[in-house]
Amino acid sequence: MTPYLIKILSTAVLVVAITEVAKRSTFWGAALASLPLTSVLAFVWLYLDTADVAQVATLSRSVFWLVIPSLVLLAALPGLLRSGLGFWASLGGACALTAASYGAMTWSLPRLGIRL
């Protein structure tokens, strides 16, 4: 149980730290949030749990391909907010577009010979 608590707490601390930094400086908050810290944590936890570098490499490659559709959220949200939609509607719309992009990517990749 202790390893899970350490994972949960360290991840939560990271998210809280980023939001606190963003309150003071959106630039530095964005810089921290844009770092692949979640991926790095996942790689570390996976390696510590399994000691399997092949699994870490596979996870890393999969993350690479799935970062592309995740960028849709970052592109769509500001546009939807500027269009006059409220925050929650904009966030929901951006999330829906992102989900559709994930679906398109996971449908397309196997047809291009790329396995996740």
Sine and cosine of phi, psi and omega as CSV:
sin_phi,cos_phi,sin_psi,cos_psi,sin_omega,cos_omega
0.00,0.00,-0.59,0.80,-0.03,-1.00
-0.86,0.52,-0.69,0.72,0.02,-1.00
-0.86,0.51,-0.61,0.79,0.02,-1.00
-0.92,0.40,-0.65,0.76,0.03,-1.00
-0.90,0.44,-0.64,0.77,0.04,-1.00
-0.89,0.45,-0.69,0.73,0.02,-1.00
-0.88,0.47,-0.74,0.68,-0.03,-1.00
-0.90,0.44,-0.74,0.68,-0.04,-1.00
-0.91,0.42,-0.69,0.73,-0.02,-1.00
-0.91,0.40,-0.62,0.78,0.04,-1.00
-0.92,0.38,-0.68,0.73,0.03,-1.00
-0.89,0.45,-0.67,0.74,0.03,-1.00
-0.87,0.50,-0.66,0.75,0.02,-1.00
-0.87,0.49,-0.74,0.68,-0.01,-1.00
-0.90,0.44,-0.70,0.72,0.01,-1.00
-0.90,0.44,-0.67,0.75,0.01,-1.00
-0.88,0.48,-0.67,0.74,0.01,-1.00
-0.89,0.45,-0.70,0.72,-0.01,-1.00
-0.92,0.39,-0.58,0.81,0.04,-1.00
-0.92,0.38,-0.66,0.75,0.06,-1.00
-0.90,0.44,-0.67,0.75,-0.02,-1.00
-0.89,0.45,-0.49,0.87,0.06,-1.00
-0.89,0.45,-0.53,0.85,-0.04,-1.00
-1.00,-0.02,-0.57,0.82,-0.01,-1.00
-0.47,-0.88,0.92,-0.38,0.01,-1.00
-0.91,0.42,-0.53,0.85,0.03,-1.00
-0.88,0.47,-0.79,0.61,-0.04,-1.00
-0.93,0.36,-0.55,0.83,0.10,-1.00
-0.89,0.46,-0.69,0.72,0.02,-1.00
-0.91,0.41,-0.64,0.76,0.01,-1.00
-0.88,0.48,-0.71,0.70,0.03,-1.00
-0.92,0.40,-0.68,0.73,-0.03,-1.00
-0.92,0.40,-0.49,0.87,-0.03,-1.00
-0.98,0.20,-0.30,0.95,0.07,-1.00
-0.92,0.39,0.58,-0.81,-0.02,-1.00
-0.98,0.19,0.79,0.62,-0.06,-1.00
-0.91,0.42,-0.62,0.78,0.03,-1.00
-0.89,0.45,-0.68,0.73,0.03,-1.00
-0.90,0.44,-0.69,0.72,0.01,-1.00
-0.87,0.49,-0.70,0.71,0.05,-1.00
-0.87,0.49,-0.69,0.72,0.01,-1.00
-0.88,0.47,-0.66,0.76,0.03,-1.00
-0.89,0.46,-0.70,0.72,-0.01,-1.00
-0.90,0.44,-0.76,0.65,-0.02,-1.00
-0.88,0.47,-0.67,0.74,0.00,-1.00
-0.89,0.46,-0.70,0.72,0.00,-1.00
-0.91,0.42,-0.69,0.72,0.01,-1.00
-0.90,0.44,-0.56,0.83,0.00,-1.00
-0.97,0.23,-0.56,0.83,-0.15,-0.99
-0.87,-0.49,-0.39,0.92,-0.13,-0.99
0.83,0.56,0.46,0.89,-0.06,-1.00
-0.95,-0.30,0.98,-0.19,-0.04,-1.00
-0.93,0.36,-0.44,0.90,0.05,-1.00
-0.91,0.42,-0.64,0.77,0.05,-1.00
-0.91,0.42,-0.64,0.77,0.03,-1.00
-0.90,0.44,-0.69,0.73,0.02,-1.00
-0.89,0.46,-0.67,0.74,0.02,-1.00
-0.90,0.43,-0.68,0.73,0.05,-1.00
-0.87,0.49,-0.70,0.71,-0.01,-1.00
-0.87,0.50,-0.70,0.71,0.02,-1.00
-0.90,0.44,-0.66,0.75,0.02,-1.00
-0.91,0.42,-0.67,0.75,0.04,-1.00
-0.87,0.50,-0.68,0.74,0.02,-1.00
-0.80,0.60,-0.78,0.62,-0.05,-1.00
-0.92,0.38,-0.50,0.86,-0.04,-1.00
-1.00,0.02,-0.13,0.99,0.13,-0.99
-0.93,0.38,-0.57,0.82,-0.06,-1.00
-0.84,0.54,-0.80,0.59,0.02,-1.00
-0.93,0.36,-0.38,0.92,0.02,-1.00
-0.93,0.38,-0.37,0.93,0.03,-1.00
-0.92,0.39,-0.35,0.94,0.04,-1.00
-0.86,0.51,-0.64,0.77,0.03,-1.00
-0.85,0.52,-0.72,0.70,-0.05,-1.00
-0.94,0.35,-0.47,0.88,0.04,-1.00
-0.99,0.13,-0.63,0.78,-0.10,-1.00
-0.98,0.21,-0.62,0.78,-0.11,-0.99
-0.85,0.53,-0.77,0.64,-0.01,-1.00
-0.88,0.47,-0.62,0.78,0.02,-1.00
-0.90,0.44,-0.68,0.73,0.02,-1.00
-0.92,0.40,-0.63,0.77,0.04,-1.00
-0.90,0.44,-0.68,0.74,0.00,-1.00
-0.93,0.36,-0.39,0.92,-0.02,-1.00
-0.96,0.26,-0.14,0.99,0.04,-1.00
0.97,-0.25,-0.08,1.00,0.08,-1.00
-0.92,0.39,0.47,-0.88,0.07,-1.00
-0.94,0.35,0.16,-0.99,-0.04,-1.00
-0.86,0.52,-0.78,0.63,-0.10,-0.99
-0.92,0.39,-0.63,0.78,0.04,-1.00
-0.91,0.40,-0.66,0.75,0.03,-1.00
-0.90,0.44,-0.70,0.71,0.01,-1.00
-0.90,0.44,-0.69,0.73,0.04,-1.00
-0.88,0.47,-0.70,0.72,0.03,-1.00
-0.89,0.45,-0.69,0.73,0.02,-1.00
-0.90,0.43,-0.64,0.77,0.04,-1.00
-0.91,0.42,-0.64,0.77,0.02,-1.00
-0.91,0.42,-0.68,0.73,0.05,-1.00
-0.89,0.45,-0.62,0.78,0.02,-1.00
-0.92,0.40,-0.68,0.73,0.04,-1.00
-0.87,0.49,-0.66,0.75,0.05,-1.00
-0.90,0.45,-0.61,0.79,0.02,-1.00
-0.92,0.40,-0.64,0.77,0.08,-1.00
-0.88,0.48,-0.69,0.72,0.03,-1.00
-0.87,0.50,-0.70,0.71,0.01,-1.00
-0.90,0.44,-0.64,0.77,-0.01,-1.00
-0.93,0.37,-0.71,0.70,-0.02,-1.00
-0.94,0.34,-0.38,0.92,0.10,-1.00
-0.98,0.21,-0.64,0.77,-0.10,-1.00
-0.97,0.24,-0.66,0.75,-0.13,-0.99
-0.83,0.56,-0.75,0.66,0.01,-1.00
-0.88,0.48,-0.53,0.85,0.02,-1.00
-0.95,0.32,-0.31,0.95,0.07,-1.00
-0.99,-0.14,0.09,1.00,0.02,-1.00
0.99,0.13,0.31,0.95,-0.01,-1.00
-0.95,-0.30,0.85,-0.52,0.02,-1.00
-0.98,-0.18,0.68,-0.73,0.08,-1.00
-0.99,-0.10,0.00,0.00,0.00,0.00
